[in-house]
């Protein structure tokens, strides 16, 4: 009888945690196209309900207000860019489509309100990332992952992502969430092993954007620890450097890394910096020209590809199709805001960065908490020197706002910035 009662209690607890499992599902479905949008849409609908029924509780909370401010820093410039958008239909769908991410964020902030919930979430994300990483290693060894998928290119390891090159930067994006529970439980050995595994697979993925993002993740972590008053123990610092050298030495022997480095070095030696950057220099120059001609509110959110032909060279490698559609986005967050939303977009980005600086400054006194590593992850995605995917694309926007909502949810759960009575 007692056993059945305990079983019923556990089952009830599992069912009551449905918001948590819905969030975990978003992470687990990341490799499967746009399928993560299904649980996000469910969350958005419940988030709308939460706004109506709990608006006073939400607006009185600092975490919710900061999340709203961060969202407005990106949404208002997109809205203001619409009158001069080169593709109004695309601009409208992208701008108002963002609202679903905001409502889903409200759901996450309101429903994931305990540290126990975030501890389970962090361990679940760590398990998912470990599976992705090990699956990538299987592809490295066998030429395909355990599901028979492969990138189809010697330049990349994609694992469960198949012919999509997102594995490397997906691991970086979720790294802060995954490490939070391991670090908070002071499981140093597991933390080192997990970090080594992630760094190795990010390296062999062959995605230079992911390499750069990982470097910024490490930099932000060290910088925040330094400002918080922590000074590295020489023994641990030496061990960390040894681990990085080991990962670099082993990873550099893999075909994807060797091919990527060889192509970059060959291009540089041939005085072709544009080729070494996979055409980024041409795209960035076009972005600057586009901004110069539309400096107030840009060519409209997601309008870059449609205005590209007017500002690029006639023989540009990225022009394709009868309509001469160009590169999809500038591959750099500052240039994206400049070209598509002008000075107003750059102002919004500056506001977003200041919001994050305010939060990071507040968290330097809480480096032992979950929010510390969550915040490092978001700061990494916002780093202006990254070669980003588009902040307004369905994939990257859903990922960014999902992670931002998790950050502010854990800030609320930890009571940081809460009023004291």
C-alpha positions as a Markdown table, in Angstrom:
| # | Residue | x | y | z |
|---|---|---|---|---|
| 1 | Unk | 0.0 | 0.0 | 0.0 |
| 2 | Unk | 2.8 | 2.4 | 1.0 |
| 3 | Unk | 4.7 | 1.5 | -2.2 |
| 4 | Unk | 1.7 | 2.4 | -4.3 |
| 5 | Unk | 1.2 | 5.7 | -2.5 |
| 6 | Unk | 4.9 | 6.6 | -3.1 |
| 7 | Unk | 4.6 | 5.6 | -6.7 |
| 8 | Unk | 1.5 | 7.8 | -7.1 |
| 9 | Unk | 3.3 | 10.7 | -5.4 |
| 10 | Unk | 6.2 | 10.4 | -7.8 |
| 11 | Unk | 3.9 | 10.2 | -10.8 |
| 12 | Unk | 2.1 | 13.3 | -9.6 |
| 13 | Unk | 5.3 | 15.1 | -9.1 |
| 14 | Unk | 6.5 | 14.1 | -12.6 |
| 15 | Unk | 3.2 | 15.4 | -14.1 |
| 16 | Unk | 3.3 | 18.6 | -12.1 |
| 17 | Unk | 6.8 | 19.3 | -13.7 |
| 18 | Unk | 5.4 | 19.4 | -17.2 |
| 19 | Unk | 6.7 | 22.9 | -17.8 |
| 20 | Unk | 10.2 | 21.6 | -17.1 |
| 21 | Unk | 9.9 | 18.7 | -19.5 |
| 22 | Unk | 8.5 | 21.0 | -22.2 |
| 23 | Unk | 11.6 | 23.1 | -21.9 |
| 24 | Unk | 13.8 | 20.0 | -22.0 |
| 25 | Unk | 12.0 | 18.9 | -25.1 |
| 26 | Unk | 13.0 | 22.2 | -26.9 |
| 27 | Unk | 16.6 | 21.3 | -26.3 |
| 28 | Unk | 16.3 | 17.6 | -27.3 |
| 29 | Unk | 14.6 | 18.6 | -30.6 |
| 30 | Unk | 17.2 | 21.1 | -31.7 |
| 31 | Unk | 18.7 | 18.9 | -34.4 |
| 32 | Unk | 15.4 | 18.2 | -36.0 |
| 33 | Unk | 14.7 | 21.2 | -38.2 |
| 34 | Unk | 12.0 | 23.6 | -36.9 |
| 35 | Unk | 10.4 | 21.0 | -34.7 |
| 36 | Unk | 11.5 | 22.8 | -31.5 |
| 37 | Unk | 9.1 | 25.5 | -32.5 |
| 38 | Unk | 6.2 | 23.2 | -31.5 |
| 39 | Unk | 6.9 | 23.1 | -27.8 |
| 40 | Unk | 7.9 | 26.8 | -28.0 |
| 41 | Unk | 4.4 | 27.6 | -29.5 |
| 42 | Unk | 2.7 | 25.7 | -26.7 |
| 43 | Unk | 4.8 | 27.7 | -24.2 |
| 44 | Unk | 3.8 | 31.0 | -26.0 |
| 45 | Unk | 0.1 | 30.2 | -25.6 |
| 46 | Unk | 0.5 | 29.5 | -21.9 |
| 47 | Unk | 2.8 | 32.6 | -21.6 |
| 48 | Unk | -0.1 | 34.7 | -23.0 |
| 49 | Unk | -2.3 | 33.2 | -20.3 |
| 50 | Unk | 0.3 | 34.1 | -17.7 |
| 51 | Unk | 0.5 | 37.7 | -18.8 |
| 52 | Unk | -3.2 | 38.1 | -18.5 |
| 53 | Unk | -3.6 | 36.3 | -15.1 |
| 54 | Unk | -0.3 | 37.1 | -13.4 |
| 55 | Unk | 0.7 | 40.4 | -14.9 |
| 56 | Unk | 1.1 | 42.2 | -11.5 |
| 57 | Unk | 3.3 | 39.5 | -10.1 |
| 58 | Unk | 5.4 | 39.4 | -13.3 |
| 59 | Unk | 5.9 | 43.2 | -13.6 |
| 60 | Unk | 6.9 | 43.5 | -10.0 |
| 61 | Unk | 9.9 | 41.2 | -10.7 |
| 62 | Unk | 13.3 | 42.5 | -11.8 |
| 63 | Unk | 14.1 | 39.4 | -13.9 |
| 64 | Unk | 10.9 | 39.8 | -15.9 |
| 65 | Unk | 11.5 | 43.5 | -16.4 |
| 66 | Unk | 15.1 | 43.0 | -17.6 |
| 67 | Unk | 14.0 | 40.2 | -20.0 |
| 68 | Unk | 11.3 | 42.6 | -21.4 |
| 69 | Unk | 13.9 | 45.4 | -21.7 |
| 70 | Unk | 16.3 | 43.1 | -23.6 |
| 71 | Unk | 13.5 | 42.0 | -25.9 |
| 72 | Unk | 12.5 | 45.6 | -26.7 |
| 73 | Unk | 16.1 | 46.5 | -27.5 |
| 74 | Unk | 15.8 | 44.1 | -30.5 |
| 75 | Unk | 12.0 | 44.3 | -31.3 |
| 76 | Unk | 11.6 | 48.1 | -31.5 |
| 77 | Unk | 14.4 | 48.6 | -34.1 |
| 78 | Unk | 12.8 | 45.8 | -36.1 |
| 79 | Unk | 9.4 | 47.5 | -35.9 |
| 80 | Unk | 10.8 | 51.0 | -36.8 |
| 81 | Unk | 12.6 | 49.4 | -39.9 |
| 82 | Unk | 9.3 | 48.3 | -41.4 |
| 83 | Unk | 8.3 | 51.6 | -43.2 |
| 84 | Unk | 11.4 | 51.4 | -45.4 |
| 85 | Unk | 11.8 | 47.7 | -45.6 |
| 86 | Unk | 12.8 | 46.4 | -49.1 |
| 87 | Unk | 10.6 | 43.3 | -48.4 |
| 88 | Unk | 7.7 | 44.3 | -46.2 |
| 89 | Unk | 6.2 | 40.8 | -46.1 |
| 90 | Unk | 9.4 | 39.3 | -44.7 |
| 91 | Unk | 9.9 | 42.2 | -42.3 |
| 92 | Unk | 6.3 | 41.9 | -40.9 |
| 93 | Unk | 6.6 | 38.1 | -40.4 |
| 94 | Unk | 10.0 | 38.4 | -38.7 |
| 95 | Unk | 9.1 | 41.3 | -36.5 |
| 96 | Unk | 5.7 | 40.1 | -35.2 |
| 97 | Unk | 6.8 | 36.5 | -35.3 |
| 98 | Unk | 9.3 | 37.4 | -32.6 |
| 99 | Unk | 6.4 | 37.9 | -30.1 |
| 100 | Unk | 6.0 | 34.2 | -29.8 |
| 101 | Unk | 9.6 | 34.0 | -28.4 |
| 102 | Unk | 8.7 | 36.7 | -25.9 |
| 103 | Unk | 5.6 | 35.0 | -24.7 |
| 104 | Unk | 7.4 | 31.6 | -24.5 |
| 105 | Unk | 10.0 | 33.5 | -22.4 |
| 106 | Unk | 7.3 | 34.7 | -20.0 |
| 107 | Unk | 6.1 | 31.1 | -19.6 |
| 108 | Unk | 9.7 | 30.0 | -18.7 |
| 109 | Unk | 10.3 | 32.8 | -16.3 |
| 110 | Unk | 7.0 | 32.3 | -14.6 |
| 111 | Unk | 6.9 | 28.5 | -14.4 |
| 112 | Unk | 10.5 | 27.5 | -13.8 |
| 113 | Unk | 10.7 | 29.4 | -10.5 |
| 114 | Unk | 12.7 | 27.0 | -8.2 |
| 115 | Unk | 16.4 | 26.1 | -8.1 |
| 116 | Unk | 15.4 | 22.4 | -7.8 |
| 117 | Unk | 13.8 | 22.7 | -11.2 |
| 118 | Unk | 16.8 | 24.3 | -12.7 |
| 119 | Unk | 19.1 | 21.7 | -11.2 |
| 120 | Unk | 17.1 | 19.0 | -13.0 |
| 121 | Unk | 17.0 | 21.1 | -16.2 |
| 122 | Unk | 20.8 | 21.6 | -16.1 |
| 123 | Unk | 21.5 | 17.9 | -15.7 |
| 124 | Unk | 19.1 | 17.0 | -18.5 |
| 125 | Unk | 20.8 | 19.5 | -20.9 |
| 126 | Unk | 24.2 | 18.1 | -19.9 |
| 127 | Unk | 23.0 | 14.6 | -20.7 |
| 128 | Unk | 21.7 | 15.8 | -24.1 |
| 129 | Unk | 24.9 | 17.6 | -25.0 |
| 130 | Unk | 27.0 | 14.6 | -23.9 |
| 131 | Unk | 25.0 | 12.5 | -26.3 |
| 132 | Unk | 25.4 | 14.9 | -29.2 |
| 133 | Unk | 29.2 | 15.1 | -28.5 |
| 134 | Unk | 29.7 | 11.4 | -28.3 |
| 135 | Unk | 27.6 | 11.0 | -31.5 |
| 136 | Unk | 29.9 | 13.4 | -33.2 |
| 137 | Unk | 32.9 | 11.4 | -32.1 |
| 138 | Unk | 31.3 | 8.3 | -33.6 |
| 139 | Unk | 31.0 | 10.2 | -36.9 |
| 140 | Unk | 34.6 | 11.1 | -36.7 |
| 141 | Unk | 35.6 | 7.5 | -36.3 |
| 142 | Unk | 33.1 | 5.8 | -38.7 |
| 143 | Unk | 32.2 | 8.5 | -41.2 |
| 144 | Unk | 28.6 | 8.6 | -40.0 |
| 145 | Unk | 26.9 | 8.9 | -36.6 |
| 146 | Unk | 24.8 | 6.2 | -34.8 |
| 147 | Unk | 21.8 | 7.1 | -36.9 |
| 148 | Unk | 23.7 | 6.8 | -40.2 |
| 149 | Unk | 23.9 | 10.6 | -40.6 |
| 150 | Unk | 26.9 | 12.6 | -41.7 |
| 151 | Unk | 27.8 | 16.1 | -42.9 |
| 152 | Unk | 28.7 | 14.8 | -46.4 |
| 153 | Unk | 31.8 | 17.0 | -46.2 |
| 154 | Unk | 35.4 | 16.4 | -45.0 |
| 155 | Unk | 35.3 | 19.9 | -43.5 |
| 156 | Unk | 32.7 | 19.3 | -40.8 |
| 157 | Unk | 31.6 | 16.9 | -38.2 |
| 158 | Unk | 27.9 | 17.4 | -37.5 |
| 159 | Unk | 26.7 | 14.2 | -35.7 |
| 160 | Unk | 23.0 | 14.1 | -35.1 |
| 161 | Unk | 22.6 | 17.3 | -37.0 |
| 162 | Unk | 23.2 | 15.5 | -40.3 |
| 163 | Unk | 23.9 | 17.8 | -43.2 |
| 164 | Unk | 23.4 | 20.9 | -41.0 |
| 165 | Unk | 26.6 | 22.5 | -39.6 |
| 166 | Unk | 25.0 | 23.6 | -36.3 |
| 167 | Unk | 26.6 | 21.0 | -33.9 |
| 168 | Unk | 29.6 | 23.1 | -32.8 |
| 169 | Unk | 27.8 | 26.3 | -32.0 |
| 170 | Unk | 24.8 | 24.5 | -30.5 |
| 171 | Unk | 27.2 | 22.9 | -28.0 |
| 172 | Unk | 28.6 | 26.4 | -27.1 |
| 173 | Unk | 25.1 | 27.9 | -26.8 |
| 174 | Unk | 23.9 | 25.4 | -24.2 |
| 175 | Unk | 27.3 | 25.0 | -22.5 |
| 176 | Unk | 26.5 | 27.4 | -19.7 |
| 177 | Unk | 23.2 | 25.7 | -18.9 |
| 178 | Unk | 24.8 | 22.3 | -18.9 |
| 179 | Unk | 27.8 | 23.2 | -16.7 |
| 180 | Unk | 25.6 | 25.0 | -14.0 |
| 181 | Unk | 24.5 | 21.9 | -12.1 |
| 182 | Unk | 28.0 | 20.3 | -12.3 |
| 183 | Unk | 29.8 | 23.4 | -11.0 |
| 184 | Unk | 27.2 | 24.2 | -8.3 |
| 185 | Unk | 27.5 | 20.6 | -7.0 |
| 186 | Unk | 31.3 | 21.1 | -6.8 |
| 187 | Unk | 31.9 | 18.1 | -9.0 |
| 188 | Unk | 35.2 | 19.3 | -10.3 |
| 189 | Unk | 36.4 | 16.1 | -12.0 |
| 190 | Unk | 33.1 | 15.7 | -13.8 |
| 191 | Unk | 33.2 | 19.4 | -14.8 |
| 192 | Unk | 36.7 | 19.0 | -16.2 |
| 193 | Unk | 35.8 | 15.8 | -18.1 |
| 194 | Unk | 32.6 | 17.4 | -19.5 |
| 195 | Unk | 34.4 | 20.6 | -20.5 |
| 196 | Unk | 37.1 | 18.5 | -22.3 |
| 197 | Unk | 34.5 | 16.5 | -24.2 |
| 198 | Unk | 32.7 | 19.7 | -25.3 |
| 199 | Unk | 35.8 | 21.5 | -26.3 |
| 200 | Unk | 37.1 | 18.6 | -28.3 |
| 201 | Unk | 33.9 | 18.1 | -30.3 |
| 202 | Unk | 33.4 | 21.9 | -30.8 |
| 203 | Unk | 37.0 | 21.9 | -32.2 |
| 204 | Unk | 36.5 | 18.9 | -34.5 |
| 205 | Unk | 33.1 | 20.2 | -35.7 |
| 206 | Unk | 35.1 | 22.4 | -38.1 |
| 207 | Unk | 32.9 | 25.5 | -37.5 |
| 208 | Unk | 35.1 | 28.5 | -36.9 |
| 209 | Unk | 32.2 | 30.5 | -35.5 |
| 210 | Unk | 32.0 | 27.9 | -32.8 |
| 211 | Unk | 35.7 | 28.1 | -32.1 |
| 212 | Unk | 35.5 | 31.8 | -31.7 |
| 213 | Unk | 32.4 | 31.6 | -29.5 |
| 214 | Unk | 34.1 | 29.0 | -27.2 |
| 215 | Unk | 37.0 | 31.3 | -26.8 |
| 216 | Unk | 34.7 | 34.1 | -25.8 |
| 217 | Unk | 32.9 | 31.8 | -23.3 |
| 218 | Unk | 36.2 | 31.0 | -21.6 |
| 219 | Unk | 37.2 | 34.7 | -21.6 |
| 220 | Unk | 33.9 | 35.9 | -20.1 |
| 221 | Unk | 34.1 | 33.2 | -17.4 |
| 222 | Unk | 37.6 | 34.2 | -16.4 |
| 223 | Unk | 36.9 | 37.9 | -16.6 |
| 224 | Unk | 33.8 | 37.6 | -14.3 |
| 225 | Unk | 35.7 | 35.5 | -11.8 |
| 226 | Unk | 38.5 | 38.0 | -11.8 |
| 227 | Unk | 36.2 | 40.9 | -11.1 |
| 228 | Unk | 34.5 | 38.9 | -8.5 |
| 229 | Unk | 37.8 | 38.7 | -6.6 |
| 230 | Unk | 38.8 | 35.1 | -7.5 |
| 231 | Unk | 42.4 | 34.6 | -8.3 |
| 232 | Unk | 43.4 | 31.4 | -10.2 |
| 233 | Unk | 45.3 | 28.7 | -8.2 |
| 234 | Unk | 48.5 | 28.0 | -10.1 |
| 235 | Unk | 48.0 | 24.3 | -10.0 |
| 236 | Unk | 44.5 | 24.5 | -11.4 |
| 237 | Unk | 45.6 | 27.0 | -14.0 |
| 238 | Unk | 48.4 | 24.8 | -15.1 |
| 239 | Unk | 46.0 | 21.8 | -15.3 |
| 240 | Unk | 43.5 | 23.8 | -17.4 |
| 241 | Unk | 46.2 | 24.9 | -19.9 |
| 242 | Unk | 47.4 | 21.3 | -20.1 |
| 243 | Unk | 43.9 | 20.2 | -20.9 |
| 244 | Unk | 43.5 | 22.8 | -23.6 |
| 245 | Unk | 46.8 | 21.9 | -25.2 |
| 246 | Unk | 45.8 | 18.2 | -25.1 |
| 247 | Unk | 42.4 | 19.0 | -26.7 |
| 248 | Unk | 44.1 | 21.1 | -29.3 |
| 249 | Unk | 46.8 | 18.6 | -30.1 |
| 250 | Unk | 44.4 | 15.7 | -30.5 |
| 251 | Unk | 41.8 | 17.7 | -32.4 |
| 252 | Unk | 44.4 | 19.2 | -34.8 |
| 253 | Unk | 45.0 | 15.6 | -36.0 |
| 254 | Unk | 41.4 | 15.2 | -37.2 |
| 255 | Unk | 40.6 | 15.6 | -40.9 |
| 256 | Unk | 38.0 | 18.4 | -40.4 |
| 257 | Unk | 40.4 | 20.6 | -38.5 |
| 258 | Unk | 43.4 | 19.9 | -40.7 |
| 259 | Unk | 41.3 | 20.7 | -43.9 |
| 260 | Unk | 39.9 | 23.9 | -42.4 |
| 261 | Unk | 43.3 | 25.1 | -41.3 |
| 262 | Unk | 45.0 | 24.1 | -44.6 |
| 263 | Unk | 42.4 | 26.0 | -46.6 |
| 264 | Unk | 42.7 | 29.1 | -44.4 |
| 265 | Unk | 46.5 | 29.1 | -44.5 |
| 266 | Unk | 46.6 | 28.5 | -48.3 |
| 267 | Unk | 44.1 | 31.4 | -48.9 |
| 268 | Unk | 46.1 | 33.8 | -46.7 |
| 269 | Unk | 49.4 | 32.8 | -48.3 |
| 270 | Unk | 47.6 | 33.5 | -51.6 |
| 271 | Unk | 46.8 | 37.0 | -50.4 |
| 272 | Unk | 43.0 | 36.2 | -50.4 |
| 273 | Unk | 41.7 | 37.2 | -47.0 |
| 274 | Unk | 38.2 | 37.0 | -48.4 |
| 275 | Unk | 38.6 | 33.4 | -49.4 |
| 276 | Unk | 40.1 | 32.6 | -46.0 |
| 277 | Unk | 37.0 | 34.1 | -44.3 |
| 278 | Unk | 34.7 | 32.1 | -46.6 |
| 279 | Unk | 33.6 | 35.3 | -48.4 |
| 280 | Unk | 32.9 | 37.3 | -45.2 |
| 281 | Unk | 35.0 | 40.3 | -46.3 |
| 282 | Unk | 32.8 | 40.8 | -49.4 |
| 283 | Unk | 29.6 | 40.4 | -47.3 |
| 284 | Unk | 30.8 | 42.9 | -44.7 |
| 285 | Unk | 31.8 | 45.5 | -47.3 |
| 286 | Unk | 28.3 | 45.1 | -48.8 |
| 287 | Unk | 26.8 | 45.6 | -45.3 |
| 288 | Unk | 28.7 | 48.8 | -44.8 |
| 289 | Unk | 27.7 | 50.2 | -48.2 |
| 290 | Unk | 24.1 | 49.2 | -47.4 |
| 291 | Unk | 24.2 | 51.1 | -44.1 |
| 292 | Unk | 25.8 | 54.2 | -45.7 |
| 293 | Unk | 22.7 | 54.4 | -48.0 |
| 294 | Unk | 20.1 | 53.6 | -45.4 |
| 295 | Unk | 21.7 | 54.8 | -42.2 |
| 296 | Unk | 18.6 | 55.8 | -40.2 |
| 297 | Unk | 16.5 | 52.6 | -40.1 |
| 298 | Unk | 18.1 | 50.3 | -42.6 |
| 299 | Unk | 16.6 | 48.1 | -45.3 |
| 300 | Unk | 14.3 | 46.3 | -42.9 |
| 301 | Unk | 14.7 | 43.3 | -40.7 |
| 302 | Unk | 15.7 | 40.2 | -42.7 |
| 303 | Unk | 15.9 | 42.5 | -45.8 |
| 304 | Unk | 19.6 | 42.1 | -46.3 |
| 305 | Unk | 19.4 | 39.3 | -48.9 |
| 306 | Unk | 16.9 | 41.3 | -51.0 |
| 307 | Unk | 18.9 | 44.5 | -51.0 |
| 308 | Unk | 22.2 | 42.7 | -51.5 |
| 309 | Unk | 22.4 | 42.9 | -55.3 |
| 310 | Unk | 22.0 | 46.7 | -55.3 |
| 311 | Unk | 25.2 | 47.1 | -53.2 |
| 312 | Unk | 27.4 | 44.2 | -54.2 |
| 313 | Unk | 29.6 | 43.6 | -57.3 |
| 314 | Unk | 27.8 | 42.1 | -60.3 |
| 315 | Unk | 30.0 | 38.9 | -60.2 |
| 316 | Unk | 29.5 | 38.5 | -56.4 |
| 317 | Unk | 29.7 | 34.8 | -55.5 |
| 318 | Unk | 26.7 | 35.0 | -53.3 |
| 319 | Unk | 24.2 | 36.3 | -55.9 |
| 320 | Unk | 22.0 | 33.5 | -57.1 |
| 321 | Unk | 18.6 | 32.9 | -58.9 |
| 322 | Unk | 16.8 | 35.0 | -61.4 |
| 323 | Unk | 15.9 | 37.5 | -58.7 |
| 324 | Unk | 19.6 | 37.9 | -57.8 |
| 325 | Unk | 19.1 | 37.1 | -54.1 |
| 326 | Unk | 22.3 | 37.6 | -52.1 |
| 327 | Unk | 23.9 | 36.4 | -48.9 |
| 328 | Unk | 21.2 | 35.7 | -46.3 |
| 329 | Unk | 22.7 | 37.9 | -43.6 |
| 330 | Unk | 25.9 | 39.9 | -42.7 |
| 331 | Unk | 27.3 | 37.2 | -40.5 |
| 332 | Unk | 28.2 | 39.8 | -37.9 |
| 333 | Unk | 25.7 | 41.2 | -35.3 |
| 334 | Unk | 26.8 | 44.8 | -35.4 |
| 335 | Unk | 26.8 | 44.9 | -39.2 |
| 336 | Unk | 23.4 | 43.2 | -39.2 |
| 337 | Unk | 21.9 | 45.8 | -37.0 |
| 338 | Unk | 23.5 | 48.6 | -39.1 |
| 339 | Unk | 22.4 | 47.3 | -42.5 |
| 340 | Unk | 18.9 | 46.1 | -41.6 |
| 341 | Unk | 17.9 | 48.7 | -38.9 |
| 342 | Unk | 20.4 | 51.5 | -39.2 |
| 343 | Unk | 21.4 | 53.8 | -36.3 |
| 344 | Unk | 18.2 | 52.8 | -34.5 |
| 345 | Unk | 19.3 | 49.1 | -34.7 |
| 346 | Unk | 22.8 | 49.9 | -33.4 |
| 347 | Unk | 21.2 | 51.9 | -30.5 |
| 348 | Unk | 19.1 | 48.9 | -29.7 |
| 349 | Unk | 22.1 | 46.6 | -29.7 |
| 350 | Unk | 23.9 | 49.0 | -27.4 |
| 351 | Unk | 20.9 | 49.0 | -25.0 |
| 352 | Unk | 21.0 | 45.2 | -25.0 |
| 353 | Unk | 24.7 | 45.1 | -24.2 |
| 354 | Unk | 24.2 | 47.6 | -21.4 |
| 355 | Unk | 21.4 | 45.5 | -20.0 |
| 356 | Unk | 23.7 | 42.5 | -20.0 |
| 357 | Unk | 26.6 | 44.5 | -18.4 |
| 358 | Unk | 24.2 | 45.6 | -15.6 |
| 359 | Unk | 23.2 | 42.0 | -15.0 |
| 360 | Unk | 26.8 | 40.6 | -15.2 |
| 361 | Unk | 27.9 | 43.3 | -12.7 |
| 362 | Unk | 25.1 | 42.2 | -10.4 |
| 363 | Unk | 26.1 | 38.5 | -10.8 |
| 364 | Unk | 29.8 | 39.0 | -9.9 |
| 365 | Unk | 28.7 | 38.6 | -6.3 |
| 366 | Unk | 26.9 | 35.4 | -7.2 |
| 367 | Unk | 29.5 | 33.4 | -9.2 |
| 368 | Unk | 28.7 | 30.2 | -7.3 |
| 369 | Unk | 25.1 | 30.3 | -8.5 |
| 370 | Unk | 23.4 | 28.9 | -11.6 |
| 371 | Unk | 22.8 | 32.3 | -13.0 |
| 372 | Unk | 26.5 | 33.0 | -13.4 |
| 373 | Unk | 27.1 | 30.3 | -16.1 |
| 374 | Unk | 23.7 | 31.0 | -17.7 |
| 375 | Unk | 24.7 | 34.6 | -18.1 |
| 376 | Unk | 28.1 | 33.8 | -19.5 |
| 377 | Unk | 26.4 | 31.8 | -22.2 |
| 378 | Unk | 24.1 | 34.6 | -23.2 |
| 379 | Unk | 27.0 | 37.2 | -23.1 |
| 380 | Unk | 28.9 | 34.9 | -25.5 |
| 381 | Unk | 26.0 | 34.9 | -28.0 |
| 382 | Unk | 25.8 | 38.7 | -27.9 |
| 383 | Unk | 29.6 | 39.3 | -28.2 |
| 384 | Unk | 29.9 | 41.9 | -31.0 |
| 385 | Unk | 33.1 | 40.3 | -32.4 |
| 386 | Unk | 31.4 | 37.0 | -33.2 |
| 387 | Unk | 30.6 | 35.9 | -36.7 |
| 388 | Unk | 27.0 | 35.3 | -35.8 |
| 389 | Unk | 24.1 | 33.7 | -37.5 |
| 390 | Unk | 21.2 | 36.2 | -38.0 |
| 391 | Unk | 19.7 | 37.4 | -34.7 |
| 392 | Unk | 16.3 | 37.5 | -36.4 |
| 393 | Unk | 16.4 | 34.1 | -38.2 |
| 394 | Unk | 13.9 | 31.6 | -36.9 |
| 395 | Unk | 16.6 | 29.2 | -35.7 |
| 396 | Unk | 19.0 | 31.6 | -34.0 |
| 397 | Unk | 16.2 | 33.9 | -32.6 |
| 398 | Unk | 14.4 | 31.0 | -31.1 |
| 399 | Unk | 17.6 | 29.7 | -29.6 |
| 400 | Unk | 18.7 | 33.1 | -28.2 |
| 401 | Unk | 15.4 | 34.0 | -26.6 |
| 402 | Unk | 15.0 | 30.6 | -25.2 |
| 403 | Unk | 18.4 | 30.8 | -23.5 |
| 404 | Unk | 17.7 | 34.4 | -22.4 |
| 405 | Unk | 14.4 | 33.3 | -20.8 |
| 406 | Unk | 16.2 | 30.5 | -18.9 |
| 407 | Unk | 18.8 | 33.1 | -17.6 |
| 408 | Unk | 16.1 | 35.4 | -16.3 |
| 409 | Unk | 14.1 | 32.5 | -14.9 |
| 410 | Unk | 17.0 | 31.3 | -12.8 |
| 411 | Unk | 17.8 | 34.9 | -11.7 |
| 412 | Unk | 14.2 | 35.0 | -10.4 |
| 413 | Unk | 14.5 | 31.6 | -8.8 |
| 414 | Unk | 17.6 | 32.7 | -7.0 |
| 415 | Unk | 16.0 | 35.9 | -5.8 |
| 416 | Unk | 18.8 | 38.1 | -7.2 |
| 417 | Unk | 17.7 | 41.7 | -7.2 |
| 418 | Unk | 14.5 | 40.9 | -5.2 |
| 419 | Unk | 13.2 | 43.6 | -2.9 |
| 420 | Unk | 13.9 | 43.0 | 0.8 |
| 421 | Unk | 11.2 | 43.8 | 3.2 |
